Amino acid sequence: MTSVNLDEARDRIRLWPHLNAFISVSEEKGEGIVVAVKDLVDVRGMVTTAGGIILPNVPAAEDAPVIRRIREAGCVIIGKANLHEFAYGVTSFNPHYGTVRNPADPGRVAGGSSGGSAAAVGAALCDWAIGSDTGGSIRIPASLCGVAGFKPAFGSIDMSGVIPLSKSLDTLGPIGPDMVTVASAYSMMSGEEVSLDRETAPQLAVPAGWVSGLDGPTGEAWSKVSDGLPEVEFVDRNRLFEVGLTILLAEAAEYHRQWATECPEKYGADVLRLIRRGLEIPMGAYEEALQERTQLQVAAQRAMEGIDALVVPASAIVAPPVDAGQEVREPLSRFTRPFNTTHQPVAVLPAPLPLGLPVGIQVAGRNNADTLRAAAWLEGQWALAR
C-alpha cells in the first residue's frame, strides 16, 4: 500500500503549492503509510483550524481516536488537509487558506468539503487521506478529482476529537487512489475487517426517476455505466434531499450560534449565510425533519431488499471553474445528500472514461463490507473493459 515516504511527500507538496491542498505540514519522522488528515480532526502537536480562523491557535494535546487507530496500523501523518471553511460547502473555496484546486485541472475546484484530502490523493502527495462527509463531502471531491472514496454507514467510525458540522449526519471516511486502498484504509480507521473477495456479481440497480439534469461529460459517462442496469423504486430523491438539508442547517446553526453572533466577520460570506439561514429554522420544523428521516430510513431499508447496491452519479456536473458561484451547490450535492439522510454506506469511484474531466459514480449499499465489495467488483469490471 505504501508508495511514498514522508520526505518524498513533503517534496511533492512543495512542488504543488498552487493546489492549496494543505493548511499545515507535519514534522513527523519515520516510516509508514503516509496519510493526510482533513483539518477537522485532532492530530497531536498540530493546530486544528477546521478551515477557519475562530478556533484557538493551540496544538492539539492528543490524537483523536481515529488517528490513534491508524497510527497503530502503521500510518504516519503528513499534514492537515485544506477544506471548505468548517466543512460547510461543496467547492473548497476558502477565504482564509486559499481555494483548493483540482489536480486534474488547476483552473477548476477540487470539490468539498474534503477538497484538500482529495487533491492530495489525486496529486500523489500521500498514500490516502481522511475526509468527512455530511452531505457529500467525501464523495463530491473524490468524484471531481478522479479518485475513490467511502462514506461508511453512520456511526461506523469514532467522531471524538473531530469538529462537528451536523451531529446526526457527520461521518469520517477514507479517500484513496483505488478501492483496494480505500477498503484497507477504512479497516484501519474503524477496526472492521473487510475482504473484497466475492464469488458472484453483485445485484446492482438504478433508483427510478433519480437521474436527470446531467451535464454533457457526466451524461456520457452515466449512459455507459448504467447501460443494462435495472431500475428499482426507491425513496423520493427530493424528499431525502430536503429533509437532510433541514437537519444540516439547523444542527450547524446551533453549533455556530455564539460565534456567528459575536464575531460574524471571521466567517466567509457563504458559510455565514448558511449559518444564518439555519438560525431561522423553527425548532418544530427541525423536530419534524428528524421524525420524517426515521420514516425515510425505514423505507430505504425496505427498498434495498433484493439488491446489493444502487448505482448513481456522484454529482450532476464535472468540476466547475474556480470562479463559479453558489449555483453549483445543488448540482454537486444532488445525488450525495440523500444518502446522508438514509445513513447508508456509499462508495465512489471514477467512471471509466479515457479522456476529459473525471466523473464519479456512487455505489450505495446496505452495509459497509458489501458496499465496498460491490464497488471493488465494478472497478475490476471497468478495468477489464478498458
C-alpha positions as CSV (number, residue, x, y, z in Angstrom):
1,M,0.0,0.0,0.0
2,T,2.9,2.4,0.8
3,S,4.0,4.3,-2.3
4,V,5.7,7.5,-0.8
5,N,7.7,8.3,2.3
6,L,7.3,11.4,4.4
7,D,10.3,13.2,2.8
8,E,9.1,12.4,-0.7
9,A,5.6,13.6,0.2
10,R,6.9,16.9,1.6
11,D,8.9,17.4,-1.6
12,R,5.8,16.8,-3.7
13,I,3.8,19.2,-1.6
14,R,6.4,21.9,-2.2
15,L,6.2,21.3,-5.9
16,W,2.3,21.7,-5.9
17,P,1.8,24.8,-3.7
18,H,-0.8,26.2,-6.2
19,L,-3.2,23.4,-5.2
20,N,-3.6,24.7,-1.7
21,A,-4.1,21.1,-0.6
22,F,-2.7,21.6,2.9
23,I,-3.2,24.0,5.7
24,S,-0.2,22.7,7.6
25,V,2.5,20.1,7.1
26,S,3.8,17.9,9.9
27,E,7.3,17.5,11.2
28,E,6.8,13.8,11.9
29,K,9.6,11.3,11.1
30,G,9.6,7.6,10.5
31,E,8.4,5.0,8.0
32,G,4.8,4.0,7.3
33,I,1.8,4.6,5.2
34,V,1.6,8.4,4.5
35,V,-1.8,9.9,5.4
36,A,-3.2,13.4,5.0
37,V,-5.8,14.4,7.6
38,K,-8.7,16.8,6.9
39,D,-8.1,19.7,9.3
40,L,-11.2,18.9,11.3
41,V,-9.5,16.1,13.1
42,D,-7.2,16.5,16.1
43,V,-3.6,15.4,15.5
44,R,-1.3,15.6,18.5
45,G,1.1,18.6,18.2
46,M,-0.8,20.2,15.3
47,V,-3.4,23.1,15.4
48,T,-6.9,22.1,14.3
49,T,-8.4,25.0,12.3
50,A,-11.4,23.4,10.7
51,G,-10.6,25.7,7.7
52,G,-11.5,28.7,9.7
53,I,-9.9,31.4,12.0
54,I,-12.1,31.1,15.0
55,L,-10.7,28.1,16.9
56,P,-7.8,28.6,19.3
57,N,-4.4,28.6,17.7
58,V,-3.1,25.9,20.0
59,P,-1.8,22.5,19.0
60,A,-3.9,19.5,20.0
61,A,-2.8,17.8,23.1
62,E,-3.7,14.3,21.9
63,D,-4.7,12.4,18.8
64,A,-8.4,11.9,18.0
65,P,-9.3,8.1,18.4
66,V,-9.3,7.6,14.7
67,I,-5.7,8.9,14.5
68,R,-4.6,6.6,17.3
69,R,-6.1,3.7,15.3
70,I,-4.4,4.4,12.1
71,R,-1.0,5.0,13.9
72,E,-1.4,1.6,15.5
73,A,-1.9,0.2,11.9
74,G,1.4,1.7,10.7
75,C,0.4,5.1,9.4
76,V,2.3,8.4,9.7
77,I,0.7,11.9,9.2
78,I,2.0,14.1,6.5
79,G,-0.2,17.1,7.4
80,K,-3.6,18.7,7.8
81,A,-5.6,19.0,4.5
82,N,-7.4,22.1,3.5
83,L,-11.2,22.2,3.3
84,H,-14.2,24.3,2.8
85,E,-14.5,26.5,5.9
86,F,-15.9,24.4,8.8
87,A,-16.7,21.7,6.2
88,Y,-19.7,23.8,5.2
89,G,-19.6,23.8,1.4
90,V,-19.1,21.7,-1.7
91,T,-16.3,23.6,-3.5
92,S,-13.5,24.1,-1.0
93,F,-13.4,27.8,-1.8
94,N,-11.7,29.0,1.4
95,P,-11.1,32.8,2.1
96,H,-8.6,32.1,4.8
97,Y,-6.3,29.4,3.3
98,G,-7.0,29.6,-0.4
99,T,-9.2,27.7,-2.8
100,V,-8.3,24.1,-3.2
101,R,-7.6,23.5,-6.8
102,N,-8.2,20.3,-8.8
103,P,-5.0,18.3,-9.8
104,A,-6.8,17.2,-12.9
105,D,-7.2,20.8,-14.0
106,P,-6.0,23.6,-11.6
107,G,-8.4,26.0,-13.2
108,R,-11.2,24.1,-11.5
109,V,-12.3,23.4,-7.9
110,A,-11.4,20.2,-6.2
111,G,-14.9,20.0,-4.7
112,G,-15.7,20.0,-1.0
113,S,-15.7,20.0,1.7
114,S,-12.8,17.5,1.8
115,G,-11.2,19.1,-1.1
116,G,-7.6,19.1,0.2
117,S,-7.9,15.4,1.1
118,A,-9.0,14.5,-2.5
119,A,-6.5,16.9,-4.1
120,A,-3.7,15.4,-2.1
121,V,-4.6,11.9,-3.2
122,G,-5.1,13.0,-6.8
123,A,-1.6,14.6,-6.9
124,A,0.1,11.6,-5.1
125,L,1.0,13.8,-2.1
126,C,0.1,11.0,0.2
127,D,-1.0,7.3,0.1
128,W,-4.5,8.1,1.2
129,A,-6.4,10.7,3.2
130,I,-9.1,11.1,5.8
131,G,-12.2,13.1,4.9
132,S,-15.5,13.7,6.5
133,D,-19.0,13.5,4.9
134,T,-22.2,15.3,6.0
135,G,-23.9,15.9,2.6
136,G,-21.3,14.6,0.1
137,S,-18.0,16.0,1.4
138,I,-16.0,12.8,0.7
139,R,-17.8,11.7,-2.4
140,I,-18.0,15.1,-4.3
141,P,-14.3,15.9,-4.2
142,A,-13.3,12.3,-4.8
143,S,-15.5,12.4,-7.9
144,L,-14.2,15.7,-9.2
145,C,-10.6,14.8,-8.6
146,G,-10.8,11.3,-10.2
147,V,-10.1,9.2,-7.1
148,A,-12.0,6.8,-4.9
149,G,-13.7,7.3,-1.5
150,F,-16.0,5.8,1.0
151,K,-18.7,7.3,3.3
152,P,-19.3,4.5,5.8
153,A,-22.7,3.8,7.5
154,F,-23.4,6.5,10.1
155,G,-21.7,5.7,13.4
156,S,-19.1,3.3,12.0
157,I,-16.0,5.5,13.0
158,D,-15.5,7.3,16.3
159,M,-16.1,11.0,15.8
160,S,-14.4,12.1,19.0
161,G,-11.8,14.8,18.6
162,V,-13.5,16.0,15.4
163,I,-15.0,19.4,14.9
164,P,-18.7,18.8,14.0
165,L,-20.9,20.2,11.3
166,S,-24.1,18.3,11.9
167,K,-24.1,15.8,14.8
168,S,-26.6,13.4,13.3
169,L,-25.2,13.3,9.8
170,D,-21.4,13.6,10.1
171,T,-19.2,10.6,9.2
172,L,-15.5,10.1,8.7
173,G,-14.1,8.1,5.8
174,P,-11.1,7.5,3.6
175,I,-10.2,8.8,0.1
176,G,-7.6,6.9,-1.9
177,P,-6.4,6.1,-5.4
178,D,-8.5,2.9,-5.7
179,M,-11.0,0.7,-3.9
180,V,-8.4,-1.7,-2.5
181,T,-6.6,1.2,-0.8
182,V,-9.9,2.7,0.4
183,A,-11.1,-0.6,1.9
184,S,-7.8,-1.1,3.7
185,A,-7.9,2.5,5.0
186,Y,-11.5,2.1,6.2
187,S,-10.5,-1.0,8.2
188,M,-7.6,0.9,9.8
189,M,-10.0,3.8,10.7
190,S,-12.8,1.6,12.1
191,G,-11.3,-1.7,13.2
192,E,-13.8,-3.5,10.9
193,E,-12.0,-6.1,8.8
194,V,-13.3,-6.1,5.2
195,S,-12.5,-8.7,2.5
196,L,-13.1,-7.6,-1.1
197,D,-13.4,-11.2,-2.4
198,R,-16.8,-12.1,-3.8
199,E,-17.7,-15.2,-5.8
200,T,-20.6,-13.8,-7.8
201,A,-21.5,-10.4,-9.4
202,P,-23.4,-8.1,-7.1
203,Q,-27.1,-7.3,-7.8
204,L,-26.9,-3.7,-8.9
205,A,-29.8,-1.3,-9.8
206,V,-30.6,2.3,-10.6
207,P,-33.2,4.2,-8.5
208,A,-36.1,5.0,-10.8
209,G,-36.6,8.7,-11.5
210,W,-33.5,9.8,-9.7
211,V,-31.0,10.7,-12.5
212,S,-31.7,13.9,-14.5
213,G,-30.1,17.2,-15.4
214,L,-26.6,15.9,-16.1
215,D,-24.0,18.0,-18.0
216,G,-22.5,16.5,-21.2
217,P,-19.5,14.7,-19.8
218,T,-21.4,13.3,-16.8
219,G,-24.3,12.2,-19.1
220,E,-21.9,10.4,-21.4
221,A,-20.3,8.5,-18.6
222,W,-23.6,7.7,-16.9
223,S,-25.0,6.3,-20.2
224,K,-22.1,3.8,-20.4
225,V,-22.2,2.9,-16.7
226,S,-25.9,2.4,-16.4
227,D,-26.4,0.5,-19.6
228,G,-28.2,-2.7,-18.8
229,L,-28.8,-2.0,-15.1
230,P,-32.4,-2.5,-14.0
231,E,-34.4,0.3,-12.3
232,V,-36.0,-0.1,-8.9
233,E,-38.4,2.0,-6.9
234,F,-36.6,3.9,-4.2
235,V,-37.3,6.7,-1.8
236,D,-38.0,10.1,-3.4
237,R,-34.7,11.8,-4.0
238,N,-36.0,15.4,-3.5
239,R,-37.6,14.4,-0.1
240,L,-34.4,12.9,1.1
241,F,-32.5,15.9,0.0
242,E,-34.8,18.5,1.7
243,V,-35.1,16.6,5.0
244,G,-31.4,16.1,5.2
245,L,-30.7,19.8,4.3
246,T,-33.1,21.0,7.1
247,I,-31.3,18.8,9.7
248,L,-27.9,20.0,8.5
249,L,-28.9,23.7,8.5
250,A,-30.4,23.5,12.0
251,E,-27.7,21.5,13.6
252,A,-24.8,23.5,12.1
253,A,-26.5,26.8,13.1
254,E,-26.8,25.6,16.7
255,Y,-23.1,24.7,16.9
256,H,-22.1,28.1,15.4
257,R,-24.7,30.3,17.0
258,Q,-22.5,32.0,19.5
259,W,-19.6,32.7,17.1
260,A,-21.9,33.8,14.3
261,T,-23.4,36.3,16.8
262,E,-20.3,37.6,18.4
263,C,-17.7,37.5,15.5
264,P,-19.5,37.2,12.2
265,E,-16.7,38.9,10.4
266,K,-14.5,35.9,11.0
267,Y,-16.6,33.8,8.6
268,G,-16.6,33.6,4.8
269,A,-19.7,35.1,3.3
270,D,-21.1,31.8,2.0
271,V,-20.7,30.0,5.3
272,L,-22.2,32.8,7.4
273,R,-25.1,32.9,5.0
274,L,-25.8,29.2,5.6
275,I,-25.5,29.6,9.4
276,R,-28.0,32.5,9.4
277,R,-30.3,30.5,7.2
278,G,-30.2,27.7,9.8
279,L,-30.9,30.1,12.7
280,E,-34.2,30.9,11.0
281,I,-35.4,27.3,11.1
282,P,-38.1,26.8,13.8
283,M,-37.4,24.0,16.4
284,G,-40.6,22.4,15.3
285,A,-39.5,22.1,11.7
286,Y,-36.2,20.5,12.8
287,E,-38.0,18.0,15.0
288,E,-40.4,17.2,12.2
289,A,-37.4,16.6,9.9
290,L,-35.9,14.2,12.4
291,Q,-39.1,12.2,12.6
292,E,-39.5,12.1,8.9
293,R,-35.9,11.0,8.5
294,T,-36.6,7.9,10.6
295,Q,-39.5,7.0,8.3
296,L,-37.4,7.6,5.2
297,Q,-34.6,5.4,6.6
298,V,-37.1,2.5,7.1
299,A,-38.4,3.0,3.6
300,A,-34.9,3.0,2.2
301,Q,-34.0,-0.3,4.0
302,R,-37.1,-1.9,2.6
303,A,-36.4,-0.7,-0.9
304,M,-32.9,-2.2,-0.8
305,E,-34.2,-5.7,-0.2
306,G,-33.2,-8.0,-3.1
307,I,-30.3,-5.8,-4.3
308,D,-26.8,-5.3,-3.1
309,A,-26.3,-1.7,-4.2
310,L,-27.7,1.2,-6.0
311,V,-25.6,2.9,-8.7
312,V,-25.9,6.7,-9.1
313,P,-23.8,9.6,-10.4
314,A,-21.8,11.3,-7.6
315,S,-22.7,14.7,-9.0
316,A,-24.6,16.2,-11.9
317,I,-21.7,18.2,-13.2
318,V,-17.9,17.9,-13.6
319,A,-15.6,20.1,-11.6
320,P,-16.7,23.8,-12.0
321,P,-14.2,26.6,-12.7
322,V,-12.6,28.2,-9.6
323,D,-14.7,31.4,-10.2
324,A,-18.0,29.5,-10.1
325,G,-20.7,30.8,-7.7
326,Q,-23.4,29.4,-5.5
327,E,-25.3,28.0,-8.5
328,V,-23.0,24.9,-8.4
329,R,-24.0,23.9,-4.8
330,E,-27.2,21.9,-5.8
331,P,-25.9,20.0,-8.8
332,L,-22.8,19.0,-6.9
333,S,-24.8,17.6,-3.9
334,R,-28.0,16.5,-5.7
335,F,-27.1,12.8,-5.6
336,T,-25.0,12.7,-2.4
337,R,-27.1,14.4,0.3
338,P,-30.0,11.8,0.1
339,F,-27.7,9.0,1.3
340,N,-26.6,11.0,4.4
341,T,-30.3,11.2,5.2
342,T,-30.7,7.4,5.0
343,H,-27.3,6.9,6.8
344,Q,-26.3,4.3,4.1
345,P,-22.7,3.4,3.3
346,V,-21.7,4.8,-0.1
347,A,-18.5,4.3,-2.1
348,V,-17.5,6.5,-5.0
349,L,-15.1,5.6,-7.8
350,P,-14.1,7.1,-11.2
351,A,-16.2,6.2,-14.2
352,P,-14.2,4.5,-17.0
353,L,-13.7,7.5,-19.3
354,P,-10.4,7.7,-21.3
355,L,-10.3,11.5,-21.7
356,G,-11.7,14.6,-20.2
357,L,-12.5,15.7,-16.6
358,P,-13.2,13.0,-14.1
359,V,-16.8,11.7,-13.4
360,G,-17.5,9.8,-10.2
361,I,-20.1,7.0,-9.7
362,Q,-21.7,6.2,-6.3
363,V,-22.3,2.7,-5.1
364,A,-24.8,2.8,-2.2
365,G,-25.3,-0.4,-0.3
366,R,-26.8,-1.9,2.9
367,N,-23.7,-2.5,5.0
368,N,-20.1,-1.4,4.8
369,A,-18.5,-4.6,3.7
370,D,-20.9,-5.5,0.9
371,T,-20.8,-1.9,-0.4
372,L,-17.0,-1.9,-0.6
373,R,-17.1,-5.3,-2.3
374,A,-19.6,-4.2,-4.9
375,A,-17.6,-1.1,-5.7
376,A,-14.4,-3.1,-6.0
377,W,-16.1,-5.5,-8.3
378,L,-17.3,-2.7,-10.5
379,E,-13.8,-1.2,-10.5
380,G,-12.4,-4.5,-11.7
381,Q,-15.0,-4.9,-14.4
382,W,-14.3,-1.4,-15.7
383,A,-10.6,-2.1,-15.7
384,L,-11.2,-5.2,-17.8
385,A,-13.3,-3.3,-20.3
386,R,-10.7,-0.6,-20.9
